[in-house]
Amino acid sequence: MVDEMGMTNKQFQGFVRLILKAVKNALKINPDNEELQELETTLQSMLEDS
C-alpha cells in the first residue's frame, strides 16, 4: 500500500508519527474523546507493526 501512495516505508512512518503527535496533543485538551483515543491506539499499532 505504501508503494501505491509513492512513499517509502520510512516516509510513511514519519507521516503516521506526525498524525499521532497531533492526536496526542488533542487528547491533552480533550482526554475523554473516545474517537481520538481509538485513533491514537490504531496509529500506535501501525508503528509497532511496521
CHARMM internal coordinates of N, CA and C (Angstrom, degrees):
IC EDIT
DIST 1 N 1 CA 1.4478
DIST 1 CA 1 C 1.5225
ANGL 1 N 1 CA 1 C 111.22
DIST 1 C 2 N 1.3212
ANGL 1 CA 1 C 2 N 116.87
DIHE 1 N 1 CA 1 C 2 N -39.55
DIST 2 N 2 CA 1.4579
ANGL 1 C 2 N 2 CA 120.30
DIHE 1 CA 1 C 2 N 2 CA 179.91
DIST 2 CA 2 C 1.5214
ANGL 2 N 2 CA 2 C 110.09
DIHE 1 C 2 N 2 CA 2 C -61.17
DIST 2 C 3 N 1.3396
ANGL 2 CA 2 C 3 N 116.57
DIHE 2 N 2 CA 2 C 3 N -40.12
DIST 3 N 3 CA 1.4567
ANGL 2 C 3 N 3 CA 119.87
DIHE 2 CA 2 C 3 N 3 CA 179.06
DIST 3 CA 3 C 1.5170
ANGL 3 N 3 CA 3 C 111.38
DIHE 2 C 3 N 3 CA 3 C -62.22
DIST 3 C 4 N 1.3327
ANGL 3 CA 3 C 4 N 116.82
DIHE 3 N 3 CA 3 C 4 N -36.45
DIST 4 N 4 CA 1.4483
ANGL 3 C 4 N 4 CA 121.06
DIHE 3 CA 3 C 4 N 4 CA 179.62
DIST 4 CA 4 C 1.5217
ANGL 4 N 4 CA 4 C 111.29
DIHE 3 C 4 N 4 CA 4 C -64.54
DIST 4 C 5 N 1.3070
ANGL 4 CA 4 C 5 N 117.32
DIHE 4 N 4 CA 4 C 5 N -29.65
DIST 5 N 5 CA 1.4617
ANGL 4 C 5 N 5 CA 121.33
DIHE 4 CA 4 C 5 N 5 CA -179.26
DIST 5 CA 5 C 1.5313
ANGL 5 N 5 CA 5 C 111.47
DIHE 4 C 5 N 5 CA 5 C -86.43
DIST 5 C 6 N 1.3070
ANGL 5 CA 5 C 6 N 117.96
DIHE 5 N 5 CA 5 C 6 N -5.04
DIST 6 N 6 CA 1.4542
ANGL 5 C 6 N 6 CA 121.27
DIHE 5 CA 5 C 6 N 6 CA 179.70
DIST 6 CA 6 C 1.5216
ANGL 6 N 6 CA 6 C 113.32
DIHE 5 C 6 N 6 CA 6 C 76.21
DIST 6 C 7 N 1.3140
ANGL 6 CA 6 C 7 N 117.49
DIHE 6 N 6 CA 6 C 7 N 29.43
DIST 7 N 7 CA 1.4612
ANGL 6 C 7 N 7 CA 122.31
DIHE 6 CA 6 C 7 N 7 CA 179.98
DIST 7 CA 7 C 1.5226
ANGL 7 N 7 CA 7 C 109.73
DIHE 6 C 7 N 7 CA 7 C -122.14
DIST 7 C 8 N 1.3138
ANGL 7 CA 7 C 8 N 114.43
DIHE 7 N 7 CA 7 C 8 N 148.66
DIST 8 N 8 CA 1.4557
ANGL 7 C 8 N 8 CA 118.08
DIHE 7 CA 7 C 8 N 8 CA 170.95
DIST 8 CA 8 C 1.5284
ANGL 8 N 8 CA 8 C 108.07
DIHE 7 C 8 N 8 CA 8 C -79.30
DIST 8 C 9 N 1.3132
ANGL 8 CA 8 C 9 N 116.74
DIHE 8 N 8 CA 8 C 9 N 165.73
DIST 9 N 9 CA 1.4576
ANGL 8 C 9 N 9 CA 121.37
DIHE 8 CA 8 C 9 N 9 CA 178.15
DIST 9 CA 9 C 1.5267
ANGL 9 N 9 CA 9 C 110.36
DIHE 8 C 9 N 9 CA 9 C -59.74
DIST 9 C 10 N 1.3194
ANGL 9 CA 9 C 10 N 116.58
DIHE 9 N 9 CA 9 C 10 N -40.53
DIST 10 N 10 CA 1.4612
ANGL 9 C 10 N 10 CA 121.10
DIHE 9 CA 9 C 10 N 10 CA -179.62
DIST 10 CA 10 C 1.5323
ANGL 10 N 10 CA 10 C 110.95
DIHE 9 C 10 N 10 CA 10 C -65.17
DIST 10 C 11 N 1.3231
ANGL 10 CA 10 C 11 N 117.42
DIHE 10 N 10 CA 10 C 11 N -41.10
DIST 11 N 11 CA 1.4613
ANGL 10 C 11 N 11 CA 121.07
DIHE 10 CA 10 C 11 N 11 CA 177.20
DIST 11 CA 11 C 1.5244
ANGL 11 N 11 CA 11 C 110.75
DIHE 10 C 11 N 11 CA 11 C -63.94
DIST 11 C 12 N 1.3200
ANGL 11 CA 11 C 12 N 116.83
DIHE 11 N 11 CA 11 C 12 N -41.73
DIST 12 N 12 CA 1.4601
ANGL 11 C 12 N 12 CA 121.01
DIHE 11 CA 11 C 12 N 12 CA 179.55
DIST 12 CA 12 C 1.5195
ANGL 12 N 12 CA 12 C 110.62
DIHE 11 C 12 N 12 CA 12 C -63.49
DIST 12 C 13 N 1.3251
ANGL 12 CA 12 C 13 N 117.06
DIHE 12 N 12 CA 12 C 13 N -43.35
DIST 13 N 13 CA 1.4645
ANGL 12 C 13 N 13 CA 120.52
DIHE 12 CA 12 C 13 N 13 CA 178.31
DIST 13 CA 13 C 1.5238
ANGL 13 N 13 CA 13 C 110.76
DIHE 12 C 13 N 13 CA 13 C -62.28
DIST 13 C 14 N 1.3252
ANGL 13 CA 13 C 14 N 117.28
DIHE 13 N 13 CA 13 C 14 N -39.01
DIST 14 N 14 CA 1.4617
ANGL 13 C 14 N 14 CA 121.34
DIHE 13 CA 13 C 14 N 14 CA 177.00
DIST 14 CA 14 C 1.5214
ANGL 14 N 14 CA 14 C 111.34
DIHE 13 C 14 N 14 CA 14 C -62.90
DIST 14 C 15 N 1.3263
ANGL 14 CA 14 C 15 N 116.56
DIHE 14 N 14 CA 14 C 15 N -40.31
DIST 15 N 15 CA 1.4581
ANGL 14 C 15 N 15 CA 122.66
DIHE 14 CA 14 C 15 N 15 CA 177.69
DIST 15 CA 15 C 1.5303
ANGL 15 N 15 CA 15 C 110.19
DIHE 14 C 15 N 15 CA 15 C -63.34
DIST 15 C 16 N 1.3267
ANGL 15 CA 15 C 16 N 116.60
DIHE 15 N 15 CA 15 C 16 N -44.62
DIST 16 N 16 CA 1.4652
ANGL 15 C 16 N 16 CA 121.03
DIHE 15 CA 15 C 16 N 16 CA 179.06
DIST 16 CA 16 C 1.5266
ANGL 16 N 16 CA 16 C 109.75
DIHE 15 C 16 N 16 CA 16 C -64.05
DIST 16 C 17 N 1.3257
ANGL 16 CA 16 C 17 N 117.67
DIHE 16 N 16 CA 16 C 17 N -41.52
DIST 17 N 17 CA 1.4670
ANGL 16 C 17 N 17 CA 120.79
DIHE 16 CA 16 C 17 N 17 CA 179.00
DIST 17 CA 17 C 1.5286
ANGL 17 N 17 CA 17 C 111.30
DIHE 16 C 17 N 17 CA 17 C -62.82
DIST 17 C 18 N 1.3225
ANGL 17 CA 17 C 18 N 116.89
DIHE 17 N 17 CA 17 C 18 N -38.51
DIST 18 N 18 CA 1.4594
ANGL 17 C 18 N 18 CA 121.60
DIHE 17 CA 17 C 18 N 18 CA 178.38
DIST 18 CA 18 C 1.5258
ANGL 18 N 18 CA 18 C 110.55
DIHE 17 C 18 N 18 CA 18 C -62.76
DIST 18 C 19 N 1.3193
ANGL 18 CA 18 C 19 N 116.70
DIHE 18 N 18 CA 18 C 19 N -46.13
DIST 19 N 19 CA 1.4649
ANGL 18 C 19 N 19 CA 120.92
DIHE 18 CA 18 C 19 N 19 CA 178.45
DIST 19 CA 19 C 1.5276
ANGL 19 N 19 CA 19 C 110.07
DIHE 18 C 19 N 19 CA 19 C -64.93
DIST 19 C 20 N 1.3265
ANGL 19 CA 19 C 20 N 116.81
DIHE 19 N 19 CA 19 C 20 N -42.62
DIST 20 N 20 CA 1.4643
ANGL 19 C 20 N 20 CA 121.42
DIHE 19 CA 19 C 20 N 20 CA -179.64
DIST 20 CA 20 C 1.5262
ANGL 20 N 20 CA 20 C 110.75
DIHE 19 C 20 N 20 CA 20 C -60.09
DIST 20 C 21 N 1.3162
ANGL 20 CA 20 C 21 N 117.44
DIHE 20 N 20 CA 20 C 21 N -40.49
DIST 21 N 21 CA 1.4599
ANGL 20 C 21 N 21 CA 121.23
DIHE 20 CA 20 C 21 N 21 CA 178.49
DIST 21 CA 21 C 1.5302
ANGL 21 N 21 CA 21 C 110.42
DIHE 20 C 21 N 21 CA 21 C -62.48
DIST 21 C 22 N 1.3270
ANGL 21 CA 21 C 22 N 116.93
DIHE 21 N 21 CA 21 C 22 N -42.68
DIST 22 N 22 CA 1.4642
ANGL 21 C 22 N 22 CA 120.71
DIHE 21 CA 21 C 22 N 22 CA 178.76
DIST 22 CA 22 C 1.5262
ANGL 22 N 22 CA 22 C 110.86
DIHE 21 C 22 N 22 CA 22 C -64.78
DIST 22 C 23 N 1.3252
ANGL 22 CA 22 C 23 N 116.94
DIHE 22 N 22 CA 22 C 23 N -39.71
DIST 23 N 23 CA 1.4625
ANGL 22 C 23 N 23 CA 121.03
DIHE 22 CA 22 C 23 N 23 CA 178.87
DIST 23 CA 23 C 1.5288
ANGL 23 N 23 CA 23 C 110.19
DIHE 22 C 23 N 23 CA 23 C -64.83
DIST 23 C 24 N 1.3203
ANGL 23 CA 23 C 24 N 116.81
DIHE 23 N 23 CA 23 C 24 N -43.12
DIST 24 N 24 CA 1.4631
ANGL 23 C 24 N 24 CA 119.85
DIHE 23 CA 23 C 24 N 24 CA 179.58
DIST 24 CA 24 C 1.5262
ANGL 24 N 24 CA 24 C 110.91
DIHE 23 C 24 N 24 CA 24 C -63.66
DIST 24 C 25 N 1.3222
ANGL 24 CA 24 C 25 N 117.87
DIHE 24 N 24 CA 24 C 25 N -38.92
DIST 25 N 25 CA 1.4606
ANGL 24 C 25 N 25 CA 120.99
DIHE 24 CA 24 C 25 N 25 CA 176.81
DIST 25 CA 25 C 1.5247
ANGL 25 N 25 CA 25 C 110.63
DIHE 24 C 25 N 25 CA 25 C -64.32
DIST 25 C 26 N 1.3232
ANGL 25 CA 25 C 26 N 117.21
DIHE 25 N 25 CA 25 C 26 N -40.53
DIST 26 N 26 CA 1.4629
ANGL 25 C 26 N 26 CA 120.96
DIHE 25 CA 25 C 26 N 26 CA 178.30
DIST 26 CA 26 C 1.5248
ANGL 26 N 26 CA 26 C 110.65
DIHE 25 C 26 N 26 CA 26 C -65.47
DIST 26 C 27 N 1.3294
ANGL 26 CA 26 C 27 N 116.89
DIHE 26 N 26 CA 26 C 27 N -35.02
DIST 27 N 27 CA 1.4645
ANGL 26 C 27 N 27 CA 120.29
DIHE 26 CA 26 C 27 N 27 CA 178.76
DIST 27 CA 27 C 1.5283
ANGL 27 N 27 CA 27 C 112.03
DIHE 26 C 27 N 27 CA 27 C -69.83
DIST 27 C 28 N 1.3275
ANGL 27 CA 27 C 28 N 117.72
DIHE 27 N 27 CA 27 C 28 N -25.66
DIST 28 N 28 CA 1.4616
ANGL 27 C 28 N 28 CA 120.00
DIHE 27 CA 27 C 28 N 28 CA 175.52
DIST 28 CA 28 C 1.5304
ANGL 28 N 28 CA 28 C 109.70
DIHE 27 C 28 N 28 CA 28 C -66.13
DIST 28 C 29 N 1.3198
ANGL 28 CA 28 C 29 N 116.27
DIHE 28 N 28 CA 28 C 29 N -34.57
DIST 29 N 29 CA 1.4602
ANGL 28 C 29 N 29 CA 122.03
DIHE 28 CA 28 C 29 N 29 CA 179.58
DIST 29 CA 29 C 1.5229
ANGL 29 N 29 CA 29 C 110.71
DIHE 28 C 29 N 29 CA 29 C -77.48
DIST 29 C 30 N 1.3307
ANGL 29 CA 29 C 30 N 115.30
DIHE 29 N 29 CA 29 C 30 N -41.54
DIST 30 N 30 CA 1.4652
ANGL 29 C 30 N 30 CA 120.72
DIHE 29 CA 29 C 30 N 30 CA -176.05
DIST 30 CA 30 C 1.5277
ANGL 30 N 30 CA 30 C 109.42
DIHE 29 C 30 N 30 CA 30 C -134.40
DIST 30 C 31 N 1.3300
ANGL 30 CA 30 C 31 N 117.19
DIHE 30 N 30 CA 30 C 31 N 77.46
DIST 31 N 31 CA 1.4704
ANGL 30 C 31 N 31 CA 120.52
DIHE 30 CA 30 C 31 N 31 CA -174.22
DIST 31 CA 31 C 1.5307
ANGL 31 N 31 CA 31 C 115.04
DIHE 30 C 31 N 31 CA 31 C -67.97
DIST 31 C 32 N 1.3202
ANGL 31 CA 31 C 32 N 117.79
DIHE 31 N 31 CA 31 C 32 N -13.73
DIST 32 N 32 CA 1.4633
ANGL 31 C 32 N 32 CA 120.56
DIHE 31 CA 31 C 32 N 32 CA -178.09
DIST 32 CA 32 C 1.5198
ANGL 32 N 32 CA 32 C 113.30
DIHE 31 C 32 N 32 CA 32 C -91.74
DIST 32 C 33 N 1.3195
ANGL 32 CA 32 C 33 N 118.24
DIHE 32 N 32 CA 32 C 33 N 1.35
DIST 33 N 33 CA 1.4632
ANGL 32 C 33 N 33 CA 121.75
DIHE 32 CA 32 C 33 N 33 CA -177.85
DIST 33 CA 33 C 1.5327
ANGL 33 N 33 CA 33 C 109.37
DIHE 32 C 33 N 33 CA 33 C -73.33
DIST 33 C 34 N 1.3146
ANGL 33 CA 33 C 34 N 115.86
DIHE 33 N 33 CA 33 C 34 N 106.49
DIST 34 N 34 CA 1.4699
ANGL 33 C 34 N 34 CA 120.79
DIHE 33 CA 33 C 34 N 34 CA -176.07
DIST 34 CA 34 C 1.5248
ANGL 34 N 34 CA 34 C 112.66
DIHE 33 C 34 N 34 CA 34 C -66.55
DIST 34 C 35 N 1.3138
ANGL 34 CA 34 C 35 N 117.57
DIHE 34 N 34 CA 34 C 35 N -34.85
DIST 35 N 35 CA 1.4731
ANGL 34 C 35 N 35 CA 120.30
DIHE 34 CA 34 C 35 N 35 CA 179.40
DIST 35 CA 35 C 1.5247
ANGL 35 N 35 CA 35 C 110.74
DIHE 34 C 35 N 35 CA 35 C -65.06
DIST 35 C 36 N 1.3362
ANGL 35 CA 35 C 36 N 116.78
DIHE 35 N 35 CA 35 C 36 N -40.90
DIST 36 N 36 CA 1.4575
ANGL 35 C 36 N 36 CA 119.84
DIHE 35 CA 35 C 36 N 36 CA 176.83
DIST 36 CA 36 C 1.5189
ANGL 36 N 36 CA 36 C 111.44
DIHE 35 C 36 N 36 CA 36 C -67.18
DIST 36 C 37 N 1.3253
ANGL 36 CA 36 C 37 N 117.11
DIHE 36 N 36 CA 36 C 37 N -36.97
DIST 37 N 37 CA 1.4599
ANGL 36 C 37 N 37 CA 120.61
DIHE 36 CA 36 C 37 N 37 CA 177.71
DIST 37 CA 37 C 1.5242
ANGL 37 N 37 CA 37 C 110.70
DIHE 36 C 37 N 37 CA 37 C -62.79
DIST 37 C 38 N 1.3279
ANGL 37 CA 37 C 38 N 116.67
DIHE 37 N 37 CA 37 C 38 N -42.67
DIST 38 N 38 CA 1.4650
ANGL 37 C 38 N 38 CA 120.77
DIHE 37 CA 37 C 38 N 38 CA 178.37
DIST 38 CA 38 C 1.5282
ANGL 38 N 38 CA 38 C 111.04
DIHE 37 C 38 N 38 CA 38 C -65.62
DIST 38 C 39 N 1.3249
ANGL 38 CA 38 C 39 N 115.95
DIHE 38 N 38 CA 38 C 39 N -40.35
DIST 39 N 39 CA 1.4635
ANGL 38 C 39 N 39 CA 119.78
DIHE 38 CA 38 C 39 N 39 CA 178.75
DIST 39 CA 39 C 1.5230
ANGL 39 N 39 CA 39 C 110.55
DIHE 38 C 39 N 39 CA 39 C -64.17
DIST 39 C 40 N 1.3221
ANGL 39 CA 39 C 40 N 116.78
DIHE 39 N 39 CA 39 C 40 N -41.49
DIST 40 N 40 CA 1.4651
ANGL 39 C 40 N 40 CA 120.58
DIHE 39 CA 39 C 40 N 40 CA 177.48
DIST 40 CA 40 C 1.5278
ANGL 40 N 40 CA 40 C 110.44
DIHE 39 C 40 N 40 CA 40 C -59.52
DIST 40 C 41 N 1.3123
ANGL 40 CA 40 C 41 N 116.34
DIHE 40 N 40 CA 40 C 41 N -45.63
DIST 41 N 41 CA 1.4672
ANGL 40 C 41 N 41 CA 121.11
DIHE 40 CA 40 C 41 N 41 CA 179.82
DIST 41 CA 41 C 1.5248
ANGL 41 N 41 CA 41 C 110.99
DIHE 40 C 41 N 41 CA 41 C -61.54
DIST 41 C 42 N 1.3056
ANGL 41 CA 41 C 42 N 116.59
DIHE 41 N 41 CA 41 C 42 N -44.34
DIST 42 N 42 CA 1.4695
ANGL 41 C 42 N 42 CA 121.42
DIHE 41 CA 41 C 42 N 42 CA -179.48
DIST 42 CA 42 C 1.5204
ANGL 42 N 42 CA 42 C 111.02
DIHE 41 C 42 N 42 CA 42 C -63.57
DIST 42 C 43 N 1.3267
ANGL 42 CA 42 C 43 N 116.57
DIHE 42 N 42 CA 42 C 43 N -46.46
DIST 43 N 43 CA 1.4619
ANGL 42 C 43 N 43 CA 119.58
DIHE 42 CA 42 C 43 N 43 CA -178.87
DIST 43 CA 43 C 1.5206
ANGL 43 N 43 CA 43 C 110.76
DIHE 42 C 43 N 43 CA 43 C -65.48
DIST 43 C 44 N 1.3308
ANGL 43 CA 43 C 44 N 117.04
DIHE 43 N 43 CA 43 C 44 N -39.55
DIST 44 N 44 CA 1.4623
ANGL 43 C 44 N 44 CA 119.89
DIHE 43 CA 43 C 44 N 44 CA 179.17
DIST 44 CA 44 C 1.5228
ANGL 44 N 44 CA 44 C 110.75
DIHE 43 C 44 N 44 CA 44 C -63.29
DIST 44 C 45 N 1.3231
ANGL 44 CA 44 C 45 N 116.94
DIHE 44 N 44 CA 44 C 45 N -40.47
DIST 45 N 45 CA 1.4591
ANGL 44 C 45 N 45 CA 119.55
DIHE 44 CA 44 C 45 N 45 CA 179.66
DIST 45 CA 45 C 1.5291
ANGL 45 N 45 CA 45 C 111.22
DIHE 44 C 45 N 45 CA 45 C -68.90
DIST 45 C 46 N 1.3207
ANGL 45 CA 45 C 46 N 117.17
DIHE 45 N 45 CA 45 C 46 N -31.46
DIST 46 N 46 CA 1.4694
ANGL 45 C 46 N 46 CA 120.18
DIHE 45 CA 45 C 46 N 46 CA 175.77
DIST 46 CA 46 C 1.5176
ANGL 46 N 46 CA 46 C 110.80
DIHE 45 C 46 N 46 CA 46 C -61.79
DIST 46 C 47 N 1.3217
ANGL 46 CA 46 C 47 N 116.80
DIHE 46 N 46 CA 46 C 47 N -40.15
DIST 47 N 47 CA 1.4600
ANGL 46 C 47 N 47 CA 120.13
DIHE 46 CA 46 C 47 N 47 CA 179.24
DIST 47 CA 47 C 1.5162
ANGL 47 N 47 CA 47 C 111.43
DIHE 46 C 47 N 47 CA 47 C -70.09
DIST 47 C 48 N 1.3183
ANGL 47 CA 47 C 48 N 116.85
DIHE 47 N 47 CA 47 C 48 N -37.37
DIST 48 N 48 CA 1.4653
ANGL 47 C 48 N 48 CA 120.63
DIHE 47 CA 47 C 48 N 48 CA -178.74
DIST 48 CA 48 C 1.5260
ANGL 48 N 48 CA 48 C 111.58
DIHE 47 C 48 N 48 CA 48 C -71.85
DIST 48 C 49 N 1.3308
ANGL 48 CA 48 C 49 N 117.53
DIHE 48 N 48 CA 48 C 49 N -30.96
DIST 49 N 49 CA 1.4543
ANGL 48 C 49 N 49 CA 121.52
DIHE 48 CA 48 C 49 N 49 CA -178.79
DIST 49 CA 49 C 1.5275
ANGL 49 N 49 CA 49 C 113.06
DIHE 48 C 49 N 49 CA 49 C -76.93
DIST 49 C 50 N 1.3212
ANGL 49 CA 49 C 50 N 116.61
DIHE 49 N 49 CA 49 C 50 N -21.75
DIST 50 N 50 CA 1.4811
ANGL 49 C 50 N 50 CA 118.39
DIHE 49 CA 49 C 50 N 50 CA -175.20
DIST 50 CA 50 C 1.4952
ANGL 50 N 50 CA 50 C 112.72
DIHE 49 C 50 N 50 CA 50 C -88.78
END
COOR INIT
IC SEED 1 N 1 CA 1 C
IC BUILD
